Amino acid sequence: MARRPLTHPRKQASQARSRATVDALIEATARILVRESFDRASTNRIAQEAGVSIGSLYQYFPSKEALVAAVMDRHNQELMQVARGALAEVAELPLEQAVRRLVVIAIEAHRVHPRLHRVLAEQIPRTGRLKNIEAFNRENYGLFRTYLESHREEIRAVDLELAAFVCVTTIEALTHSAVLHHSERFPDEVSAALVDEATRLVVGYLE
């Protein structure tokens, strides 16, 4: 049976110079994934793109899968920061305003490097990052559940865990599909009709 490629870094960069090397490698990997594909990427191409020796690359990463996993981890951290900021921003807003703002932010987040987002979604099985994605989703559910808990008087009697799962999954699925797979139907600016319909869907479920 073929051995699974190693997907964790060999070591963490601690010095400023080594962090710069790691950053250059991760950014080069992202560019190659978007410009070409996972299959055409190689550690040699990534090192060349980053302006780093192949020896330096292997000092930090054992395989191209480990580099792709590092890109994925960084991308997910950025998305999680957006999600935390969004929930903090709407914490005091009434239900309809909060949901509308969350839909807008989700669309805007998916429009940041959409081609990279698509490629990384395809590579989750190769990188063994499904548990990371599940942890990311659990945190999102928890954040939205906290919002619902503090706005209990605005929603019907419903299991908050289930409601958070339904709402977050709905917003994510709609915005992901709209931006990554149906961009021709939705121009670069946020589609007011999409925001209206998604808001009506989620708020109608909760009220």
C-alpha positions as CSV (number, residue, x, y, z in Angstrom):
1,M,0.0,0.0,0.0
2,A,1.3,3.4,-0.9
3,R,2.5,5.5,2.0
4,R,0.5,8.7,2.7
5,P,2.6,11.8,2.1
6,L,3.7,13.8,5.2
7,T,1.5,16.9,5.6
8,H,3.0,18.5,8.7
9,P,6.0,20.9,8.7
10,R,9.3,19.5,9.8
11,K,9.8,22.4,12.2
12,Q,8.4,25.8,13.1
13,A,10.1,28.9,12.0
14,S,11.2,31.0,15.0
15,Q,13.7,33.5,13.6
16,A,12.6,36.4,11.5
17,R,14.6,35.2,8.5
18,S,13.2,31.7,8.7
19,R,9.7,33.0,9.0
20,A,10.3,35.0,5.9
21,T,11.4,31.9,4.1
22,V,8.4,29.9,5.2
23,D,6.1,32.8,4.2
24,A,7.7,33.0,0.8
25,L,7.2,29.2,0.3
26,I,3.6,29.3,1.4
27,E,2.8,32.3,-0.9
28,A,4.6,30.7,-3.8
29,T,2.6,27.5,-3.3
30,A,-0.7,29.5,-3.4
31,R,0.3,31.2,-6.6
32,I,1.2,28.0,-8.3
33,L,-2.0,26.3,-7.2
34,V,-4.1,29.1,-8.6
35,R,-2.0,29.6,-11.8
36,E,-1.5,25.9,-12.7
37,S,-2.8,23.1,-10.5
38,F,-1.9,20.7,-7.7
39,D,-0.8,18.0,-10.1
40,R,1.6,20.4,-11.9
41,A,3.0,21.8,-8.7
42,S,6.3,20.3,-7.4
43,T,8.7,21.2,-4.6
44,N,11.2,22.3,-7.2
45,R,8.8,24.6,-8.9
46,I,7.7,26.0,-5.6
47,A,11.2,26.6,-4.4
48,Q,12.1,28.4,-7.7
49,E,8.9,30.5,-7.5
50,A,9.8,31.5,-3.9
51,G,13.4,32.2,-4.7
52,V,14.5,29.6,-2.1
53,S,16.8,26.7,-2.4
54,I,15.3,23.2,-2.5
55,G,17.3,22.3,0.6
56,S,15.8,25.2,2.5
57,L,12.3,24.1,1.4
58,Y,12.9,20.5,2.7
59,Q,14.3,22.0,5.9
60,Y,10.7,23.1,6.7
61,F,8.4,21.0,4.6
62,P,8.7,17.3,3.8
63,S,6.4,17.4,0.7
64,K,4.3,19.5,-1.6
65,E,1.3,18.2,0.3
66,A,2.7,19.7,3.5
67,L,3.0,23.0,1.7
68,V,-0.6,22.9,0.4
69,A,-1.7,22.0,4.0
70,A,0.2,25.1,5.2
71,V,-1.6,27.3,2.6
72,M,-4.9,25.8,3.7
73,D,-4.2,26.4,7.4
74,R,-3.3,30.0,6.8
75,H,-6.4,30.5,4.5
76,N,-8.7,29.0,7.2
77,Q,-7.2,31.2,9.9
78,E,-7.9,34.2,7.8
79,L,-11.5,33.1,7.2
80,M,-11.9,32.4,10.9
81,Q,-10.7,35.9,11.8
82,V,-13.4,37.2,9.4
83,A,-16.1,35.1,11.0
84,R,-15.1,36.2,14.6
85,G,-15.1,39.8,13.5
86,A,-18.4,39.5,11.8
87,L,-20.2,37.9,14.8
88,A,-18.7,40.6,17.1
89,E,-19.9,43.3,14.7
90,V,-23.5,42.1,14.7
91,A,-23.7,41.0,18.3
92,E,-26.0,43.9,19.3
93,L,-28.0,44.1,16.0
94,P,-31.6,42.9,15.7
95,L,-32.1,39.6,13.9
96,E,-32.8,40.7,10.3
97,Q,-30.0,43.3,10.3
98,A,-27.5,40.8,11.8
99,V,-28.3,38.1,9.3
100,R,-28.2,40.5,6.3
101,R,-24.8,41.7,7.4
102,L,-23.5,38.2,7.9
103,V,-24.6,37.2,4.4
104,V,-22.8,40.3,2.9
105,I,-19.6,39.5,4.9
106,A,-19.8,35.8,3.8
107,I,-20.0,36.9,0.1
108,E,-17.1,39.3,0.5
109,A,-15.0,36.7,2.3
110,H,-15.6,34.2,-0.6
111,R,-14.6,36.8,-3.1
112,V,-11.1,37.0,-1.5
113,H,-8.9,34.7,-3.6
114,P,-11.9,32.6,-4.9
115,R,-9.8,30.5,-7.2
116,L,-7.5,29.6,-4.3
117,H,-10.5,28.8,-2.2
118,R,-11.8,26.4,-4.8
119,V,-8.5,24.7,-5.3
120,L,-8.0,24.2,-1.5
121,A,-11.5,22.8,-1.1
122,E,-10.6,20.1,-3.7
123,Q,-7.3,19.3,-1.8
124,I,-8.8,18.6,1.6
125,P,-8.6,14.8,1.3
126,R,-5.0,14.9,0.2
127,T,-3.9,17.1,3.1
128,G,-5.7,15.3,5.9
129,R,-7.2,18.6,7.0
130,L,-10.8,17.5,7.4
131,K,-10.6,17.7,11.2
132,N,-9.4,21.3,10.9
133,I,-12.4,22.2,8.7
134,E,-14.7,20.5,11.2
135,A,-13.1,22.5,14.1
136,F,-13.5,25.6,12.0
137,N,-17.2,24.8,11.5
138,R,-17.8,24.0,15.1
139,E,-16.4,27.4,16.2
140,N,-18.7,29.1,13.7
141,Y,-21.7,27.2,15.0
142,G,-20.8,28.2,18.5
143,L,-20.4,31.9,17.7
144,F,-23.8,32.0,16.0
145,R,-25.4,30.1,18.8
146,T,-24.1,32.7,21.2
147,Y,-25.8,35.4,19.1
148,L,-29.1,33.4,19.1
149,E,-28.9,32.9,22.8
150,S,-28.7,36.7,23.4
151,H,-31.6,37.3,21.0
152,R,-33.9,34.6,22.2
153,E,-36.9,37.0,22.3
154,E,-36.7,37.5,18.5
155,I,-36.8,33.9,17.5
156,R,-39.3,31.0,17.9
157,A,-38.8,28.2,20.3
158,V,-36.1,26.1,18.7
159,D,-33.0,24.0,19.7
160,L,-30.2,26.6,19.4
161,E,-27.6,24.1,18.5
162,L,-29.7,22.9,15.6
163,A,-30.7,26.4,14.6
164,A,-27.0,27.5,14.6
165,F,-26.1,24.6,12.4
166,V,-28.9,25.2,9.9
167,C,-28.3,28.9,9.6
168,V,-24.5,28.8,9.4
169,T,-24.6,25.9,6.9
170,T,-27.2,27.7,4.8
171,I,-25.3,31.0,4.6
172,E,-22.0,29.2,3.9
173,A,-23.5,26.9,1.2
174,L,-25.3,29.7,-0.6
175,T,-22.4,32.2,-0.6
176,H,-19.8,29.5,-1.5
177,S,-21.8,28.3,-4.4
178,A,-22.8,31.7,-5.7
179,V,-19.3,33.1,-5.7
180,L,-17.2,30.0,-6.6
181,H,-19.6,28.2,-9.0
182,H,-22.1,30.8,-10.3
183,S,-20.0,34.0,-10.5
184,E,-21.4,34.8,-13.9
185,R,-24.8,35.3,-12.4
186,F,-23.5,37.5,-9.6
187,P,-21.3,40.5,-10.6
188,D,-18.3,41.6,-8.5
189,E,-20.3,43.9,-6.4
190,V,-22.5,42.2,-3.8
191,S,-25.8,41.1,-5.4
192,A,-28.6,42.8,-3.6
193,A,-31.1,40.2,-4.7
194,L,-29.0,37.4,-3.4
195,V,-28.5,39.1,-0.1
196,D,-32.3,39.8,0.2
197,E,-33.3,36.2,-0.6
198,A,-30.7,34.6,1.7
199,T,-31.7,37.0,4.5
200,R,-35.4,36.2,4.0
201,L,-34.6,32.4,4.0
202,V,-32.6,32.5,7.3
203,V,-34.8,35.0,9.1
204,G,-38.0,33.2,8.0
205,Y,-36.6,29.9,9.4
206,L,-35.8,31.5,12.8
207,E,-38.9,33.6,13.4
